[in-house]
């Protein structure tokens, strides 16, 4: 029988397991606060995506290292101890691979190692702009010519870090928009054969669904189910707009859905049918996605609170102990680190205003529904203290390098 995650009091601390954020694009941290006004012309997901592509087109390996390191520092200070990095920025600006094809992936992994957080590098395949769609110049950095090249990188990374307990490697198909279904199927078969998680964006935007129907006559999750791609090791990112049969298909497969509510709110994606997914048998985990906000407490309570807004009711998805499980064990399992989910510890200051006066029998409720990153005192990952007295041990170094990178990119 599996252990359930626990929160308990010890002296002046409230102690909980480390959180896992399953879906991250660290380079997008550099956009925070820069696409909110009308003058930025980011009035939709698709126009925001154009600004994100512009940023992606400017970055070199050092930029990616500095941005990623600071993003990981901030996550650690929020109680996150493990990250799934959905990595699709692979090549040079003109699309030519680096001499070392995994240079950018290694930059992100090294950033995580410096910070002391666990990382699963989710090597993501991206083959096209969309069905019969013109390639944008900045997308060339994402593209690979064949499945063999993608899997070559997966295996190179897996071999390089196979002895490192802090690093894991998984594989992803970006979306039905970015890959033909036969390629998705081949990647999913590889993941199944090697017993690694298989991640994929699904049904985030209504336009994505319409494009999939135009190409295949099927909605995205319908298409995946028809092709035998759904399984216990499938992690569908967002799953915002699902038909009832798609919800059933995810539940029947015992698949996992990763909700990224702070980003989904920021981009105006919509409200997923979370309680229906859980009732159908799907598992839920959470991700920070674009780093629009890095608050692990808000990310997990939003799973319940946003569903209350959708259904106009209370306590409709999960109570605090279940939400805690989504944020910890479910998340670690979704990035292939299920055997270590109990090892990390987050120490909250029991006198912080957000959790002060908590009842011992309702600590989960106090922490999940009221806690904030400000309450995080210490974070211990794999036996090493990486956050002390609320500040990461390398915070100033990471902050200064991040700021210099933003200056270089003319973002400040």
N, C-alpha and C positions, 0 to 999 in steps of 0.2 A: 504493500500500500504506500502511495506517495505521501511524503511529508507536505504539510501545508505551510506556507510562509507565515512567520510570526513577527509580531511587533511587541516589544516588552520594555519595561522601564528598568534602568540600572543607575542608581544615584541620581545625578542631575541630567542624565541622558535618556532619550527614548531611542531604542536601537531597532533597526529594520534591515532586511536584506538589500543589497544593491539593486538598483533598477537597470533594466535593459532597454535601450532604444533601438528598435529593430530596423528602422529605415532612416538613413541619413544621407544627405548630399552636403558634405562639409563646405565645399567651395561656395555654396550659396549663402553661407553666413555673412559674406561680404556685402550682400544686398540688403541686410536688415535696415529698416527705416528709410530706404532709398527708393521705394516704389509705391509709397502710400498716397501721394498727392496726385490730383488729376493731371497736373502738368507733366508728370512722368509718362502719361499715356499708357498706363498699365491697368486699364479699366476692366480687363477680362483675364482669365487664365492665359489665353493665347497671346495677348499683347505683353503680359508679364513674362511669358516664356521668351519672347523676343529680347527683352532686357537681360534675362538670364543667359541667353545665348551670347549676347554681346560680352558679358563678363567672362563666360567660358572661353571665348576666343582670345582673351588677353593673357591668360594665366600661364606662367612657366612653372617648372617643378618647385622652385623655391617659394613662389607665391602660394602654391597649393599646400606645401608643407606648413608655412606660417599661418595661413587661414585655418587649416585643419587642426593644427596644434592648439590654437586659441579656442576653436569650437569645442574641442575635446576637454580643454581646461574648464570651460564654462559648464559643460555637461557634468563633469566630475563634481563641480561645486554645487550642482543641483541634485546630487545623489546617484547619478548614472555611473555604473561601473563596467558596462559592456555595450558596445555599439555595433550595429550592422551597417556597413558603409556600402550603399548601392552605387557602385562605381562605373560610370560610363564615359568619363573624360580620359581617353586613352593616349592620343597621339599628338603630334606637333600641329601647329596652327593650320597647315595646309593639308592635314590628314596623313602625312607621311609618318609611319611608326618611328619612334625613337630607336636608336641602335639597340638599346635595352628596352624591349617592348613593354615591360612592366614598370618603367621608371616612375610614372605618376602613381600607380598603385603602391609601389614601395615608399614613395614620399608620404602617402597617407598613413601607411602602416607604421613607418618610423615616427611620425607625429604622435600616433596613439601610444607607441612604446615609450616615448619621452614623457608623455603625460602620465603613463601608468595605467591606462584603461585597457580592458580587453577589446579586441576588435575582430570581427569577421569581415574580411574583404569580399564583397559580393560582386564578382567579376561579371559585368553586365554586357550582353550582346545587343547591338544596335546596327541594323543593316540598311535602313532606308528612312526617308522623311515621312513616308506614308504611301498608301496605295496610289500609284500614278501621280505622286506629288513631287514637285521640284525640290531638290536639295538646297538648303540654305548653306552658305559658305562656312559658317561656324559649326555646322553639324558634322563637317568632315572629320573633326577631331574624335567623334564618337564611333565612326563607322569601321567595320571589319569586312573583308571580302569573302570570308568563309567561316563556317563553324569550326573547321580545323584550327584556324588562327585563334579563335576565342578559347578553345579547349587547350591549345598550346599554352596560353597564358595562365589558365586555371591550373594546369599541371605544373608549370614552372613555379608559380606562387606556392602551391601546395608542397612541392618538394623543398622549396627554400625555407619554409617556416614549419615544417612537419615536427620539428623538435621543440618548437616554441609554444609553451602552454598558454600564452597570452594572445596568440594569433590563430585564426581559423580562416578557411577559404570556402566560399560557396559560389553558386552560379545563378545568373538571372537572365531572363528575356525581358527587355525593356517594356514592351507592350505589343498588343496586336497591331498597333499603328506602325511600330518600328521594325517588325519582323514578320515575314510570311509564316503561316501556321506550320508548315513542314519543318522550318528551322526551330520554332518553339518546341515542337514535338521531339526533335533530335536532342535539344538541350535538356529537356525534361527527362528523356531516357538516360542521358549521361548522369544526371543528378541522382536518379533512382538507382542506377547500377552502382554508383559510388557512395550511396547512402549519405548524401549531403542535401541541405535545404535547396529548394528551387523557388526563387522569388520572381514576382512579376507585377507591374502596374496593371490594374484591371478596373475598368468602368469608373474612372475618376470624373470624366467629363461627358456630358451628353453627346457632344460632337464626336467623341471617340467611339461611342456606341453606334452612332449613325454611319460612320465611316466603315466600321466593322460589318455592319449589316449590308452596306453597299457592296463590299468586296466578297463576303461569304454567305450573305443571307441569314446570318446568325448574330446574336449578341455575343460580346466577348466571352463571358463565362459559359454560355451555351456551347460556343465553339471549343473551348478548352475541355469541357466535359465530353463532348462528342469525340474528341481526339485522345481521350484517356490521359489527360495531363493532370487532372485534379487528384490529389492524394494527401495523406497525412503530412507529407513533407513539403506540400505546396503552400506558399505564403503569398496570398493575394494582397497587394497594397492598395488601399483606399476602398475599393468595392462600394463606391458611394451610390451608384444608380443600378440597382439589380431588380430583375423581374422575379416573381415568386419561384419559378422553376430553377433559376440560378441560385437563389438562396438555398433551396433544397439540395441542389447538386453540391454546393460547398459543404453543407452539413452532412450529407451522405458520405462524402469523402473524408470527413473529419479534418478538413483543411483548416488552415489558420488565416485569419484576416487581420492585417495590420492597419489600424486606424491612426491617422496623423492629424488629430483634430486642430492643433494650433495652426498648422499650415493649411489644412482644408478650409478652415474659417477664413484665413488670410486671403486665399485665392478664390473664395466664393464657390467652392466645389459643390456644396450642398450638404444634406444631412443623411447619413447612412441609416439603414434599417437594422440597427445593432441588436435590439432585443429579438427580432425575428431570426437573425443569424445565429444567435446563441441558442434559441429554442430549437433550431434546425439541427444543431450539433456542431456548428463551427466553433473553433477556438478564436480568441481575441488576444492580440498583443498591441503594442503602441510604438510609434516612431516619431522622431522630431522632424524628419523630412527636410524642409528648406531652412531650418534654424531661424524661422521668423520669430520664434520665441523659444528659449531653452529652459523651460520650467517643467521638470519631470512630474511634479505633483499635479499641475494643471493638465498636463497631457493625459494622465490616467483618469482624473475625476471627470474630465470632459466626456469620456466614454459614456458615463451615466448622465451627466447634467445636460449634454446636448440631446440625448435621447428623450429626456424630460421635456425639452423644448419642442421636439418633433411630435411627441405623443400627447403633450399637455397633461402629463400625469407625473407622479413621483414614484421613485424606487421601481423602475421599469426594466432595467438591464441587469444590474448587479449591485450587491451590497459591498461595503468596503473590503471584507476579506477576499471576495472574488476579484475585485479590482486589483488588489495587491498581488494576487496570483497572476493576473494578466501582465502586470508590470514587471514581475520577477521571473518566476519559473516559465510561464508561457513565452516570455520574451527571450530568455536564454535558450530555450529549446528551439525557437524559430531561427536562431543564428547558429545552431549546432553546438551550443555550449551548455546543454542541459545537465551535464554531470557536475558543473561547478556553481550552479546558481545559488547555493547556500553558503558559499565560501566568503563572499564579500559582505562588509558591514558598513552601514551608514549610521552615524551618531547624531541625533538631533538634540539641540539645547532644549531641555524640557521647560526652561523658563522663557523661551522665545514667545512673544505675544501670539503667534499663530497657533501654538499648541499648549500654551500655559493653561493650567486648570483642567487638563484632560483627565477623564475618568479611566482608571486602569482597565476596566472591562470593555471600554470602548476606544482603546487606543488606535485601532485601525481606522475607525471613523474620524477621529480627531486628526490623524496624520493625512489620510487620503483626501478628506473633504476640506481641511483647513490649513494643512502644512504648506510652507513655501520654501524655496531655496535658502532664504535668509536664516531658517532654523538649522540648516546643515552646519554642524560643528566640525566633525572629522569624518573622513571616508577612508576605509581600509580595503585595498584591493589586493588579492593574493598575498595577504599578510603584510603588505606595505602601506604605510600611511601616505596618501597622496594629497589629502586636504586636511589642514590643521587649523583649528580656530576659525573655520569658515572660509579660508583662503587656500588655494592650491599652492603647493610648495614651490612651483615654478611660475607663478602667476605673472609677476612683473616682467620676467624675461619673455614670456609668451605674448603679453600685452604689447610690449614695446615693438617686438618684431611684427605683430599684426598691424599695429598703427603705421609702421614704416611701409608695409606692403600696401595698405590703403592709400598712402600718399603716392607711392609709385604708380598705382593704378588710377590716380587722379579722382579718388572717391572721397577724399577729405582735403 
